[in-house]
Amino acid sequence: MSSWFCDTQLKDLPQDTRIMITCDKCRRQREESVRQLVNEARVGAMYLDLIEWAFSCSNFHCNGTVSFGLFTPVTIRMVGPQTLRYA
């Protein structure tokens, strides 16, 4: 199964990559490494946009959606949604 937005899995990134997780609602930020997410959260086989969708703010009262930002320069190939073509 491939995601429509990003076909890069977390385990495809270098292990020393740092990810900044920012809450869209309260703007709280936290930093995680790819190694921590793969080993502790067990989300290595998930696609990056699906992980971003599954995570929420670490503040108990906020629980807002989050956005990911990469500290290490990594090229992520973005793909668009598949279009249906009728004959």
The first five atom37 places (N, CA, C, CB, O) and aatype in JSON, in Angstrom:
{
  "aatype": [12, 15, 15, 17, 13, 4, 3, 16, 5, 10, 11, 3, 10, 14, 5, 3, 16, 1, 9, 12, 9, 16, 4, 3, 11, 4, 1, 1, 5, 1, 6, 6, 15, 19, 1, 5, 10, 19, 2, 6, 0, 1, 19, 7, 0, 12, 18, 10, 3, 10, 9, 6, 17, 0, 13, 15, 4, 15, 2, 13, 8, 4, 2, 7, 16, 19, 15, 13, 7, 10, 13, 16, 14, 19, 16, 9, 1, 12, 19, 7, 14, 5, 16, 10, 1, 18, 0],
  "atom_mask": [
    [1, 1, 1, 1, 1],
    [1, 1, 1, 1, 1],
    [1, 1, 1, 1, 1],
    [1, 1, 1, 1, 1],
    [1, 1, 1, 1, 1],
    [1, 1, 1, 1, 1],
    [1, 1, 1, 1, 1],
    [1, 1, 1, 1, 1],
    [1, 1, 1, 1, 1],
    [1, 1, 1, 1, 1],
    [1, 1, 1, 1, 1],
    [1, 1, 1, 1, 1],
    [1, 1, 1, 1, 1],
    [1, 1, 1, 1, 1],
    [1, 1, 1, 1, 1],
    [1, 1, 1, 1, 1],
    [1, 1, 1, 1, 1],
    [1, 1, 1, 1, 1],
    [1, 1, 1, 1, 1],
    [1, 1, 1, 1, 1],
    [1, 1, 1, 1, 1],
    [1, 1, 1, 1, 1],
    [1, 1, 1, 1, 1],
    [1, 1, 1, 1, 1],
    [1, 1, 1, 1, 1],
    [1, 1, 1, 1, 1],
    [1, 1, 1, 1, 1],
    [1, 1, 1, 1, 1],
    [1, 1, 1, 1, 1],
    [1, 1, 1, 1, 1],
    [1, 1, 1, 1, 1],
    [1, 1, 1, 1, 1],
    [1, 1, 1, 1, 1],
    [1, 1, 1, 1, 1],
    [1, 1, 1, 1, 1],
    [1, 1, 1, 1, 1],
    [1, 1, 1, 1, 1],
    [1, 1, 1, 1, 1],
    [1, 1, 1, 1, 1],
    [1, 1, 1, 1, 1],
    [1, 1, 1, 1, 1],
    [1, 1, 1, 1, 1],
    [1, 1, 1, 1, 1],
    [1, 1, 1, 0, 1],
    [1, 1, 1, 1, 1],
    [1, 1, 1, 1, 1],
    [1, 1, 1, 1, 1],
    [1, 1, 1, 1, 1],
    [1, 1, 1, 1, 1],
    [1, 1, 1, 1, 1],
    [1, 1, 1, 1, 1],
    [1, 1, 1, 1, 1],
    [1, 1, 1, 1, 1],
    [1, 1, 1, 1, 1],
    [1, 1, 1, 1, 1],
    [1, 1, 1, 1, 1],
    [1, 1, 1, 1, 1],
    [1, 1, 1, 1, 1],
    [1, 1, 1, 1, 1],
    [1, 1, 1, 1, 1],
    [1, 1, 1, 1, 1],
    [1, 1, 1, 1, 1],
    [1, 1, 1, 1, 1],
    [1, 1, 1, 0, 1],
    [1, 1, 1, 1, 1],
    [1, 1, 1, 1, 1],
    [1, 1, 1, 1, 1],
    [1, 1, 1, 1, 1],
    [1, 1, 1, 0, 1],
    [1, 1, 1, 1, 1],
    [1, 1, 1, 1, 1],
    [1, 1, 1, 1, 1],
    [1, 1, 1, 1, 1],
    [1, 1, 1, 1, 1],
    [1, 1, 1, 1, 1],
    [1, 1, 1, 1, 1],
    [1, 1, 1, 1, 1],
    [1, 1, 1, 1, 1],
    [1, 1, 1, 1, 1],
    [1, 1, 1, 0, 1],
    [1, 1, 1, 1, 1],
    [1, 1, 1, 1, 1],
    [1, 1, 1, 1, 1],
    [1, 1, 1, 1, 1],
    [1, 1, 1, 1, 1],
    [1, 1, 1, 1, 1],
    [1, 1, 1, 1, 1]
  ],
  "atom_positions": [
    [[0.85, -1.18, 0.0], [0.0, 0.0, 0.0], [0.88, 1.24, 0.0], [-0.96, 0.0, 1.22], [1.83, 1.33, 0.79]],
    [[0.6, 2.16, -0.85], [1.36, 3.4, -0.92], [0.44, 4.57, -0.59], [1.99, 3.59, -2.31], [-0.74, 4.58, -0.95]],
    [[1.0, 5.54, 0.08], [0.23, 6.72, 0.44], [0.15, 7.65, -0.76], [0.85, 7.45, 1.67], [1.05, 7.65, -1.6]],
    [[-0.9, 8.44, -0.85], [-1.05, 9.32, -2.0], [-0.17, 10.55, -1.91], [-2.5, 9.75, -2.15], [0.14, 11.16, -2.93]],
    [[0.26, 10.93, -0.71], [1.0, 12.18, -0.53], [2.51, 11.96, -0.52], [0.58, 12.83, 0.77], [3.24, 12.75, -1.13]],
    [[2.98, 10.95, 0.13], [4.41, 10.74, 0.3], [4.7, 9.24, 0.32], [4.93, 11.41, 1.6], [4.11, 8.52, 1.12]],
    [[5.57, 8.78, -0.55], [5.85, 7.35, -0.58], [7.14, 6.99, 0.14], [5.92, 6.87, -2.02], [7.75, 5.97, -0.15]],
    [[7.57, 7.82, 1.08], [8.76, 7.57, 1.88], [8.35, 7.06, 3.26], [9.63, 8.84, 2.01], [7.54, 7.68, 3.95]],
    [[8.91, 5.92, 3.64], [8.66, 5.39, 4.97], [9.67, 5.97, 5.94], [8.71, 3.84, 4.98], [10.75, 6.42, 5.53]],
    [[9.33, 5.96, 7.21], [10.22, 6.52, 8.23], [11.55, 5.78, 8.25], [9.55, 6.45, 9.6], [12.6, 6.4, 8.44]],
    [[11.52, 4.46, 8.07], [12.76, 3.68, 8.12], [13.69, 3.96, 6.94], [12.43, 2.2, 8.16], [14.85, 3.57, 6.97]],
    [[13.19, 4.64, 5.89], [14.03, 5.0, 4.74], [14.93, 6.2, 5.03], [13.15, 5.31, 3.55], [15.91, 6.41, 4.32]],
    [[14.61, 6.98, 6.07], [15.42, 8.15, 6.42], [16.65, 7.71, 7.2], [14.59, 9.15, 7.24], [16.63, 6.67, 7.85]],
    [[17.73, 8.5, 7.16], [18.91, 8.19, 7.98], [18.55, 8.18, 9.46], [20.04, 9.21, 7.71], [17.73, 9.0, 9.91]],
    [[19.15, 7.28, 10.23], [18.82, 7.1, 11.64], [19.14, 8.33, 12.49], [19.55, 5.92, 12.19], [18.51, 8.53, 13.53]],
    [[20.1, 9.16, 12.06], [20.47, 10.33, 12.86], [19.65, 11.58, 12.5], [21.95, 10.62, 12.68], [19.95, 12.66, 13.01]],
    [[18.64, 11.45, 11.66], [17.79, 12.58, 11.29], [16.94, 13.0, 12.48], [16.9, 12.22, 10.08], [16.34, 12.16, 13.16]],
    [[16.88, 14.31, 12.72], [16.05, 14.86, 13.8], [14.77, 15.41, 13.19], [16.82, 15.97, 14.59], [14.81, 16.07, 12.15]],
    [[13.63, 15.15, 13.82], [12.34, 15.61, 13.34], [11.75, 16.56, 14.37], [11.37, 14.42, 13.08], [11.64, 16.22, 15.55]],
    [[11.37, 17.76, 13.93], [10.71, 18.73, 14.79], [9.2, 18.54, 14.63], [11.14, 20.2, 14.45], [8.68, 18.67, 13.52]],
    [[8.52, 18.23, 15.71], [7.08, 18.02, 15.7], [6.43, 19.26, 16.3], [6.67, 16.71, 16.49], [6.65, 19.57, 17.47]],
    [[5.63, 19.97, 15.51], [5.01, 21.22, 15.93], [3.49, 21.07, 15.93], [5.43, 22.38, 15.0], [2.9, 20.6, 14.96]],
    [[2.87, 21.47, 17.04], [1.41, 21.43, 17.14], [0.82, 22.56, 16.3], [0.94, 21.55, 18.63], [1.27, 23.7, 16.38]],
    [[-0.18, 22.24, 15.5], [-0.83, 23.25, 14.66], [-1.75, 24.16, 15.46], [-1.61, 22.57, 13.54], [-2.09, 25.26, 15.01]],
    [[-2.16, 23.71, 16.63], [-3.13, 24.46, 17.44], [-2.44, 25.38, 18.45], [-4.06, 23.5, 18.16], [-2.69, 26.59, 18.46]],
    [[-1.57, 24.82, 19.3], [-0.95, 25.63, 20.37], [0.51, 26.0, 20.06], [-1.0, 24.87, 21.69], [1.13, 26.73, 20.83]],
    [[1.06, 25.5, 18.94], [2.43, 25.79, 18.48], [3.51, 25.21, 19.39], [2.62, 27.28, 18.36], [4.67, 25.61, 19.27]],
    [[3.17, 24.29, 20.28], [4.18, 23.62, 21.12], [5.05, 22.76, 20.21], [3.5, 22.76, 22.24], [4.56, 22.13, 19.27]],
    [[6.36, 22.73, 20.5], [7.29, 21.96, 19.68], [8.02, 20.94, 20.53], [8.29, 22.89, 18.99], [8.32, 21.16, 21.7]],
    [[8.31, 19.82, 19.9], [9.17, 18.81, 20.51], [10.02, 18.19, 19.41], [8.34, 17.72, 21.27], [9.67, 18.24, 18.23]],
    [[11.12, 17.62, 19.82], [12.08, 17.07, 18.86], [12.22, 15.58, 19.1], [13.45, 17.79, 18.97], [12.37, 15.13, 20.24]],
    [[12.19, 14.81, 18.02], [12.36, 13.36, 18.08], [13.38, 12.97, 17.02], [10.99, 12.6, 17.88], [13.54, 13.66, 16.01]],
    [[14.06, 11.87, 17.24], [14.95, 11.34, 16.22], [14.26, 10.18, 15.51], [16.31, 10.89, 16.83], [13.35, 9.56, 16.07]],
    [[14.69, 9.9, 14.31], [14.14, 8.77, 13.57], [14.39, 7.48, 14.34], [14.75, 8.69, 12.15], [13.53, 6.6, 14.38]],
    [[15.56, 7.38, 14.94], [15.9, 6.18, 15.72], [14.91, 5.97, 16.86], [17.33, 6.3, 16.27], [14.47, 4.84, 17.1]],
    [[14.54, 7.05, 17.58], [13.58, 6.93, 18.67], [12.21, 6.49, 18.17], [13.45, 8.27, 19.41], [11.58, 5.62, 18.76]],
    [[11.75, 7.08, 17.08], [10.44, 6.74, 16.55], [10.38, 5.3, 16.04], [10.06, 7.7, 15.44], [9.37, 4.62, 16.23]],
    [[11.45, 4.84, 15.41], [11.47, 3.48, 14.89], [11.54, 2.47, 16.03], [12.65, 3.28, 13.93], [10.8, 1.48, 16.03]],
    [[12.42, 2.71, 17.0], [12.63, 1.73, 18.07], [11.58, 1.79, 19.17], [13.98, 1.93, 18.67], [11.15, 0.74, 19.67]],
    [[11.15, 2.99, 19.57], [10.25, 3.12, 20.71], [8.78, 3.2, 20.3], [10.61, 4.34, 21.51], [7.93, 2.54, 20.9]],
    [[8.47, 3.98, 19.28], [7.08, 4.15, 18.86], [6.65, 3.07, 17.87], [6.87, 5.52, 18.24], [5.45, 2.91, 17.61]],
    [[7.6, 2.33, 17.32], [7.32, 1.23, 16.39], [6.51, 1.68, 15.17], [6.56, 0.12, 17.11], [5.55, 1.02, 14.77]],
    [[6.92, 2.8, 14.58], [6.23, 3.31, 13.4], [7.16, 3.35, 12.18], [5.67, 4.71, 13.67], [6.92, 4.13, 11.26]],
    [[8.2, 2.54, 12.16], [9.18, 2.57, 11.08], [8.62, 2.2, 9.73], [0.0, 0.0, 0.0], [9.1, 2.7, 8.71]],
    [[7.62, 1.33, 9.69], [7.07, 0.87, 8.41], [5.97, 1.78, 7.89], [6.55, -0.53, 8.55], [5.45, 1.55, 6.8]],
    [[5.6, 2.81, 8.66], [4.53, 3.72, 8.22], [5.1, 4.83, 7.33], [3.81, 4.34, 9.44], [6.27, 5.19, 7.43]],
    [[4.25, 5.36, 6.46], [4.64, 6.47, 5.61], [4.61, 7.77, 6.4], [3.72, 6.56, 4.37], [3.83, 7.9, 7.35]],
    [[5.45, 8.72, 6.02], [5.62, 9.95, 6.8], [4.32, 10.73, 6.99], [6.63, 10.84, 6.14], [4.05, 11.22, 8.09]],
    [[3.52, 10.86, 5.94], [2.29, 11.63, 6.1], [1.27, 10.91, 6.97], [1.68, 11.92, 4.74], [0.46, 11.56, 7.63]],
    [[1.29, 9.58, 6.99], [0.38, 8.84, 7.86], [0.81, 8.93, 9.32], [0.31, 7.37, 7.43], [-0.04, 8.95, 10.21]],
    [[2.12, 8.98, 9.56], [2.61, 9.17, 10.93], [2.21, 10.55, 11.42], [4.16, 8.99, 11.0], [1.76, 10.71, 12.56]],
    [[2.37, 11.55, 10.57], [2.0, 12.92, 10.92], [0.5, 12.99, 11.26], [2.34, 13.89, 9.77], [0.11, 13.7, 12.19]],
    [[-0.31, 12.27, 10.51], [-1.75, 12.25, 10.74], [-2.1, 11.52, 12.05], [-2.47, 11.58, 9.57], [-3.04, 11.9, 12.74]],
    [[-1.33, 10.48, 12.39], [-1.62, 9.67, 13.58], [-1.16, 10.35, 14.87], [-0.96, 8.32, 13.46], [-1.73, 10.09, 15.93]],
    [[-0.15, 11.2, 14.81], [0.37, 11.85, 16.02], [-0.53, 13.0, 16.43], [1.81, 12.34, 15.79], [-1.25, 13.57, 15.6]],
    [[-0.48, 13.35, 17.71], [-1.2, 14.52, 18.21], [-0.28, 15.27, 19.17], [-2.53, 14.11, 18.92], [0.81, 14.8, 19.5]],
    [[-0.72, 16.43, 19.61], [0.07, 17.27, 20.5], [0.36, 16.55, 21.8], [-0.65, 18.6, 20.77], [-0.46, 15.78, 22.3]],
    [[1.54, 16.8, 22.36], [1.93, 16.14, 23.61], [1.25, 16.78, 24.82], [3.44, 16.2, 23.78], [1.27, 16.21, 25.91]],
    [[0.66, 17.97, 24.64], [-0.07, 18.62, 25.72], [-1.43, 17.94, 25.88], [-0.24, 20.15, 25.44], [-2.21, 17.87, 24.93]],
    [[-1.72, 17.45, 27.08], [-2.95, 16.71, 27.34], [-4.2, 17.53, 27.04], [-2.98, 16.24, 28.78], [-5.18, 17.0, 26.52]],
    [[-4.18, 18.82, 27.35], [-5.36, 19.66, 27.18], [-5.54, 20.14, 25.74], [-5.28, 20.84, 28.1], [-6.65, 20.52, 25.36]],
    [[-4.5, 20.13, 24.95], [-4.59, 20.62, 23.57], [-5.04, 19.5, 22.62], [-3.23, 21.19, 23.11], [-6.09, 19.59, 21.99]],
    [[-4.22, 18.45, 22.53], [-4.49, 17.29, 21.68], [-4.72, 17.68, 20.21], [-5.7, 16.52, 22.2], [-5.52, 17.05, 19.52]],
    [[-4.03, 18.73, 19.73], [-4.18, 19.2, 18.36], [-3.38, 18.36, 17.37], [0.0, 0.0, 0.0], [-2.58, 17.52, 17.75]],
    [[-3.62, 18.61, 16.08], [-2.86, 17.93, 15.04], [-1.45, 18.51, 14.98], [-3.57, 18.06, 13.66], [-1.21, 19.63, 15.44]],
    [[-0.51, 17.75, 14.41], [0.88, 18.18, 14.37], [1.4, 18.21, 12.94], [1.75, 17.26, 15.22], [0.82, 17.59, 12.04]],
    [[2.49, 18.94, 12.74], [3.22, 18.98, 11.48], [4.66, 18.58, 11.75], [3.15, 20.4, 10.83], [5.2, 18.86, 12.81]],
    [[5.27, 17.9, 10.78], [6.65, 17.46, 10.9], [7.57, 18.37, 10.12], [6.8, 16.0, 10.42], [7.2, 18.89, 9.06]],
    [[8.76, 18.58, 10.64], [9.82, 19.29, 9.94], [11.12, 18.53, 10.15], [0.0, 0.0, 0.0], [11.39, 18.06, 11.25]],
    [[11.93, 18.4, 9.1], [13.19, 17.66, 9.19], [14.34, 18.62, 9.39], [13.41, 16.81, 7.93], [14.43, 19.63, 8.68]],
    [[15.22, 18.32, 10.35], [16.41, 19.13, 10.57], [17.52, 18.78, 9.59], [16.91, 18.96, 11.99], [18.19, 19.67, 9.06]],
    [[17.72, 17.51, 9.34], [18.78, 17.05, 8.46], [18.3, 17.19, 7.02], [19.18, 15.59, 8.78], [17.18, 16.79, 6.71]],
    [[19.12, 17.76, 6.13], [18.68, 17.89, 4.74], [18.51, 16.52, 4.09], [19.68, 18.73, 3.95], [19.48, 15.82, 3.81]],
    [[17.27, 16.16, 3.84], [16.94, 14.88, 3.23], [15.99, 15.17, 2.08], [16.3, 13.88, 4.27], [15.08, 15.98, 2.22]],
    [[16.19, 14.51, 0.95], [15.3, 14.67, -0.18], [14.18, 13.66, -0.07], [16.06, 14.52, -1.51], [14.42, 12.45, -0.03]],
    [[12.95, 14.16, -0.03], [11.78, 13.29, 0.04], [11.01, 13.46, -1.25], [10.88, 13.62, 1.29], [10.62, 14.57, -1.61]],
    [[10.78, 12.36, -1.93], [10.07, 12.41, -3.2], [8.57, 12.51, -2.93], [10.4, 11.16, -4.07], [7.99, 11.63, -2.3]],
    [[7.96, 13.58, -3.42], [6.53, 13.79, -3.24], [5.8, 13.33, -4.49], [6.22, 15.29, -2.93], [6.25, 13.55, -5.61]],
    [[4.67, 12.69, -4.29], [3.85, 12.24, -5.4], [2.45, 12.78, -5.21], [3.85, 10.69, -5.51], [2.01, 13.01, -4.08]],
    [[1.75, 12.97, -6.29], [0.37, 13.44, -6.23], [-0.6, 12.28, -6.19], [0.0, 0.0, 0.0], [-0.2, 11.13, -6.33]],
    [[-1.87, 12.58, -6.01], [-2.86, 11.51, -6.0], [-2.97, 10.88, -7.37], [-4.23, 12.04, -5.54], [-2.78, 11.54, -8.39]],
    [[-3.29, 9.61, -7.39], [-3.44, 8.92, -8.66], [-4.74, 9.37, -9.32], [-3.43, 7.39, -8.47], [-5.77, 9.5, -8.66]],
    [[-4.66, 9.62, -10.61], [-5.85, 10.03, -11.34], [-6.42, 8.83, -12.09], [-5.54, 11.19, -12.33], [-5.68, 8.01, -12.62]],
    [[-7.71, 8.74, -12.11], [-8.37, 7.66, -12.83], [-8.56, 8.07, -14.27], [-9.73, 7.29, -12.18], [-9.01, 9.18, -14.57]],
    [[-8.2, 7.19, -15.16], [-8.35, 7.47, -16.58], [-9.31, 6.45, -17.17], [-6.98, 7.43, -17.32], [-9.13, 5.24, -17.03]],
    [[-10.32, 6.96, -17.81], [-11.32, 6.09, -18.42], [-11.06, 6.0, -19.91], [-12.74, 6.6, -18.13], [-10.72, 6.99, -20.55]],
    [[-11.24, 4.82, -20.44], [-10.99, 4.6, -21.87], [-12.16, 5.05, -22.7], [-10.69, 3.16, -22.14], [-12.11, 4.93, -23.93]]
  ]
}
